C-alpha cells in the first residue's frame, strides 16, 4: 500500500530523542524478514516507545554488537549464506561484493578496541544497480553498460559507507529503471520471494525481493513513477520514496531527471527511517539537492509511538475515490477500506474525495518521463559511454552500439520521447503534458486544503505472473496508474510514509508463507 501526498505543515525537523535499546533478539529472529515484519504489525501498535523500534533489524544488530552477544562476522556470514542459498531461485542480485566479510571483520575490530560504532555498523545493504559504486560494476541493468565500473560512489552510497554499512551487492532492475516488473532487465528476471512464479514489481524489484527474502537487511532503490512503492507492495516490505531533492541524486543514472529519487526498502518502518536519516541531506554535487534541515525520521517515529492509544487523533485523511473504483482488484479495494477503517480507529477523520484529474497522471507521466529519457540516454553511444559495437563511420558505431546494447522497452521509450519532442508534435504532446502537470498540481493542492494526507493503494492489483504482461505494454503501463502523481506534483512526500504503509499492513495482514521461508 502507499499514500500519496501530505500537507506540508506536517513536515518539520523532529525533536531530538534518545533511541532506546531494543530487546534481545536471537539469530533466528534476526533473519525472519518480511514475514515477521508483517506479523509484528498484525495488531495495532501499543502506546509504548519500544513498539516503534522493537522490530528494527538495524537496532537488533547494533544491540548485539554493543552487548558483544554476536560479532559482525557472524551476522554477515548468516546473511551471505542466506543470500547464496536462495539466489538461484530469486535472482535478485547482479553482483555480490567480495569484500563483505572483510568489512564485517573491521567492525569487529572496532568493537574489540572499544571504538564508537557508526549507526549502520555491520548492516548489510543492497544497492540498486543504477546507483554507482566504485568497487563493483554498475550496469543500470543494461547490456550497453555490461562490466562498467564507475570511478566514484554515489553520494547515497558514500554516506552509507561512512555510517558503517556493508554494501553487500548490486540488485537487479528493469533496464535503466524503465519497467514495472523487473522482467526488463538486460541480464535476468527476478522472482517474487512469496511466489516464485510471480513478479516482484519494478523497476526496483531486485532491491525489494532481496529484503523480502532476507538476503540483506535494507536496500536502496530509485523511484521515478512508482519504482520503490510498487515493488515494496508486491514483496510485502516497507518502501519509502522521499521528497524530491531530499536525497542527493549524484551517482544515480539519470532516467527522468525531474522525477528520479533514491528511496529505501526495509522489513520494518524503523529500519527505513534509520536508513533515510543516513542518506538524506544537502549535497553540493547535486544542484537540485535541498538545503532544508533534515528531520530526524527515526526519533520522530519513536515520538509518534509514544502518544496515547489514538496517536493520529484529528488527522484528516483523504481516500481518493478513483483509486478504489473501476479496474482495481476487489482484494485491493478491500485492503484499502480495511486500512482506512483502522486509521479511523487510531483517531483519523476519514474523507472520501474525488480528484477529477487523477486519470490524466499516467499519460502525462509517460510523455514527460520518456521525453527526458530520450535526452538522458543519448550519452550511451559506444563512444562516451557504453560498449562499442562495430567500426567505421561514427554514425554507424552509434547505431550498432545502441541497437545491440538497449533492450526493447528502452528503445520504445526513447522513440516515444523523441516523437513527443519533435518539431511537429511538441505542442500536441510534450507541451500539453506539462500543462496537464500544472492541472494535476492544482487539483491536488485543492484537495490538500481539506486534508492532511491522501492515501491510495500502490497498484491496482497484487503481483501478477511472470510473463503475463510482457507482450502487452499497455497493460503493463496501466499497472502504474496509482503512483506517478507525486512526482508530477513536485511537492512534499510525507516523512511519515512508513507509518502509513505500516497501518495498511495492519489491515492487509501477512501472506501465508514466503516461498523462500525455511
N, C-alpha and C positions, 0 to 999 in steps of 0.2 A: 504494500500500500504506500501511498505518497500523498502529502499535502502539496499545495501549490505555493501560495504567496501569503506572508504575514504582513500585518500592518507595521510600518517602520517604527512606530512608537514602542514596539515590543523589543527592539534590538538595542541593547545598551551594554556598556562594559560591566562585567559581573563584579560583585563584591567578593573580595578575596576570602576564601575559606580554606581551612586545613582539611585535606582529604584524609579520612580515617583509613587505617589499615584494614584490608579485607580479612575475612575469616580464613582459617586454614583450608587449603584446597589440595586434595590428593591428586597424584598424577593422572588417575583415571578421570577425575572431574575436570582437570585442566584441559583435556583434549576432547571434551564431549561436544564442542562446537555448536552448530546451529540448532540441533535438536534440543539441547538443554537450554539454549538461549530462549527458544520459544516456550519451553516448559516453565522456565523461570518466570516468564511473563504471562502464564496461563491464568493468573488471577490478578485482581487489581493490586497495584503496589501498596505496600504498607506506608505508614506515616513516619518511618524511621529513616535516619540519614543513611544507614547501611544499605537500605533497599536500593538506593541509586547506584551503588558501586559493587555490590556483592557478586554480581555475575561477570565482572570485568576480568578477562583473562590477563590483560596487561597488569592490573593491580595484583592479581594472584601470583604472576611470575615475579613481580617486584618483591612481594612479601616473602616468597620462597627464597629469593636470593639474599634479602636482608637478614632473614632469620637463619640462613645457611642450612635450611632443610634440604634444598636441592641446589645443584650447580647449573649454570647457564649451559654447560656442555651436555648435561643430562637432558635438559629441556630441548635443546636444539637437536640432539640425537633422536629424541622421540618424534619430533615434528618431521625431521628429514626421513626417518623410517616410514612414517605415515605417508609422506609425500610420495616417496618412491613406490610404496605398496599400491596406492590407488591411482597413480598417474597413468598407467596403461589403460585404465577404464575411463578416467575423467578427461585426461589430456588438457589440463588447464595451464600448463607451463610450456613455454617455448624454449626456455633456458633456465637451468638451475645453477646457482652460484657454486663455485668450487672452494670458496673461502669461508663459508658459513661457520664451519666448526672452528676454524682458526679465530674468527671474530668472537665466537662464544667463549673460547679459551681466554681471550683477552679480558672479557667481562669477569671471568673467574679470578683472574689475576688482580683486577681492580677490587673485587670483594675481599680477597685474601690480604691485600695491602691496606684495607680499611678506607679506601678512597670513596668519595661520594659518587653514587651511581646516577647517571643521567636518567631522564624519565622513561626512556624506552629501552633501557639496558636489557639485552638478552631477548628482545621481542623480534620474532621473525616476521618480516613484511614482504608481501608480494607486490610487484610493481608492474603495471600495465606496460606493454612493450611499445607504446608510443611516447613513453616518458624516458628521457635519456639517462643512461647510466654509463659511467666512464669505464667500468670494469667488466661489462657484459654487453653482448650485442643488443642493439635497439633497432628493430626492423619495422615497427609500425604494422606488423602483421602482413607485410608486403614483400613479394619476391624481388621487387626492384631494389630493396634495401637489405637483401639477404647478406648476413655477415657483417653489416655495418656496425662499427664501434665508434661512438661519439668521443670527442676529446674532452668532455666535461660531463658533470652530473647536472640534471635539472635542479633548480633551486629547492623544490619539494623533496627531492631525494637527498640533496646535501643536508637539509635540515633534519631529515630522518637519521642520517648517519651521525650528525652532531649530537643528536639526542640519544645515541647509543643503539639504535635499531640495527638489526642484521637484515640486509636485503637478500632474501633467500632465492629470488629468481624473477624472471620476466614472464608475465602472464599473457595468454592468448587473447586475441581480439579480432573483430571484423576489421578488414584492411583499412588502415588509417582512420578507424572509428566509424566507418560507413556501413552500418548494418544494425540489426536488432536481434540477432540470434547467435553470433559468433560462427555461423556457417560460412561467412565471407572471408575468413582468414585465408591467407595465401599458403598456409602450412598444414593446418589440421583443424578438425571440428571438435569443439569441446562439448562434453555431455553434462547434463544436469545431475548433480550427486543424488538427488531424491528419486530420479527415474532416468536411467541411462539412455533411454530411448527418446528423451525429450531435450530440447534446447535449454541452455542456461540463461538465455536472453543475451542482449548485446547493446553496445559493442563491447562493454567491459565484462563479457561472460567469463573469461578466464579468472579475473580477479574475484568475482562473486563466487564462482564454483570453488576456487581454492580455499576461501574462508569457510564456505559451507561444508566442504569435505575435510576440513581441519588440516589442510596442508600448510597453512600459515596462520598466524594469529590475526592479523589485519592485512589490508591491502589498499593500494591506490588504484583508482580508475580515472577515467575522464568522462565528462558529460557535456554533450553538445545539444542534444534534443531528447535526452532520457537515458543515456548510456550508463549511468550509475543506478538510477532509480528503478528502471525496469528489470535489469538482471538481479538486483537485490530482492525485488518482489518474487521473481521466478525461483530464486535459490533459497529463499527463506532466511535471509540475513538482513542486517541493518545497512542501508545505503544513504549517504548524505551528499547532495550537491550543494556546495557552499555558494554564497553570494558571488556573482561575477566580480573579480578583482580582489576578493578576499585572499585567495591563494595564488601565488605567482605562477604564470604560465611559461616562464623561461625554461626551456628544455622540453616543453610539450610540443610534439609535432603538430603543426597547425593544420586543422581541417577547416573550421569556420571561425575566424579569429574573434568575431564579435559575440560568439556564443560559447566557445570552448572554456571549460572549467575542470580543474583537477578535483576529484572527490574521493571519498573514503568508504571503505567497507569494513564491517566488524560483526562479530556474533552477538554483541551487546551494544546498547546505546552508549554506555560509559566508555567502551573502547573507541568508538567513533569520535566521541567528544575529546578524548585524550589525544587521539591522532590528529584531529583538526587543530587542537591547541598548538601542536608542534609545527605543522606545515603552514599555518596562517601567518600573515604579516606582510608589511611593505617590502618590496624588493626593487632596488634601483635598476636591475637588469630587465624589468618589465614595466614599460611606460604606463600600462593600464592598472598597475598594482595600487591598491588603495592605501592611503596614509592614515586612515582612521584607526583608532585604538582597537585592538582585538579583544573581544570578550573572553573571559576565562570559561570556556564552554563546560569543562568537566566540573568545576566548582559551582557553576550556575545550576547544573543538573542536581548536584547534592543539595543545594539550597532549595530547589523546587520540591525535591522529595522529602524535605524536612518540614513541609507545610502540613496542614491538617488533612482530614480524610477527604476533603473536597478541594484539592490543590488548584483546580482550574476554575474556581467559582467566579462567575460573571464573564468569563472569556467568551466572546461572540464568535461562533463557528459557522461559516457558510458552506453548506453542502451543495456543490454545483449540480444542478438537475441534469444537465446534458451529459454528465459522466456516469449516470446510472440509468440511462434510458435505452433507446433502441440501439442494437448492435453490441451491447455489453452483456457478457455471460451472466446467467442468473446467479451462479455461485459468487461471482464478484460483487454483484449488487447486494446479495445477502450479507456478505462480509462487511461491506461498507456501511450498510444500515445498522448492523450489529455494533460496529465500531462507533458509529455516531451515537447510538444509544448509550454506549459505555461512556463516551465523552460527556453526555448529559448527566450520567451518574456521578461523574467527577466534578460537576458544577458548571459545565459549559452551557451556554444558551445557544441552541441549535436553530439555524435558519436555513431553509431550502431556498436557493436563489437560482436565477437564470442568467446566463451570460450569452446574449444573442450572437456575439462574435466568436464563440468557442469553436465552432466548426471551421472557421477560417484559419485557425492557428496552424494546422498541419500543412496545407498547401503553401501558406506564406513561408513557413519554416523551410520546406524543401526547396523552394525557389531561392531563398536567401542563402541557405547553407550550401547548396550546390554552386551558386554563383561565386561565393567566397572560395570554395574548394577548387574551382576551375582555375582561379588565380594562384592559390597557395601551392597546388600540386604541380604548377608549371616548372618548379625548380628541379623536379625529378626527370632529368632528360638524358642521363647517361654521361653527362659531361660535368656538371656542377655537383649533382648528387645522383646516386643510383648506379646500378650495374650497367655497364655499357654493352650493347649488343650491336654487331655489325661494324662496318668500316666504310670509308669513302666520304661522301658529302655529309656535311654537318646535319642537314635536314634528314638525311637517311638514318643517321645514328639516332637522332631524336625519335624518329618514327618507330624504328625497330626496338629501341630500348623501352619505350613506353608501351608499345603493343605487347611485348613479351613480359614486361615487369608488372603491369597493372592487371588486376582481376576485372571481371565483367561489371561488378557493381560500381567500382571506382570509375571505370570508363564511362558507364552510363551517367553517373552524376557529373562528371566533367563535361559531357555532351549537354546535359540539361542546363548546367550553369553557363556554359559558353553560349548556348542558344538564348538564354534569358538575358544575357548581357550584350548580345549582338545588336547592331545599329537598328535593324528593322523591328526588333521585338523588345527593346529595353523598356520603353514606356508601358507596353502591354503586360509585361511580366515583372521585371525587377522593380521598376518604379511603383507599380501597383502593389507589389508585395510589401514594399516599405510603407506605403500608405495604409495598408491593412495592419501592419505592425503598429502604427500610431493609433488606429482604431481599437485594436486589442488592448493597448496600454490604457486608453481612456475607459474602456469597458471594465477593466479590472480595477482601475482607480475608483470608479463609481461604486463598485462592489465593496471596496475597502472602506468606504465611508460608513458602512453599516456593519462591518465585520472585522474582527481582529485577524483571523486566519481563514483561508479557504482550503477545503480538503477534496480529494478525489482519489480514485484508485490509480495505480501506476500503469496499468494496462487494462484493456477491455476483456482479457482472458487470462487464464493461467498458462503455464508453459505448454507449448504445443510440440508435436512430434518432430524429430529431426527430419528434414526433407519435405515437410508438409507444405511449406510456402516458398521453397527455393525457386520454383518455376512460375510463381505468381507475385512479382514485385509489388503490385498494387495492394495485394492482401498483406504483404509484409509491411509496407509503409503505413497501412491503416492501423496496424498494431501500435503505432507511435502516437495515436490521437490524443492521449492524455497528458503527454509530458513536454511538448515544445513551448508552451505558453510562457513559462517563467523566463526562459532565455530571451524570448521576444520582448518581454516586459522590461528587461534591463533594470530590475528593481531588486529589493532585498529578499533573499531567501531566509526563512526562519532559522535562527541559530538553535531552535528547539526542535529541529526536524526529526531528530532521532526519537524524541519523546512521542511525537505524533505517530511515527512509524510503530513505536512500541505499543501504543494504545490500540492501533489497528491489529497488531499481532495478538493482543489480548483477546479481541473479539474473534479473530480468524482461527486461533488455535494452532497447535503444532501438527505438521504432517505425521502420518502413521509411522513411517520408517524411512530413513535415509538409505539409499541403495548401497552406500559405502560404509554403513554403520557396522561396527564389529559385534 
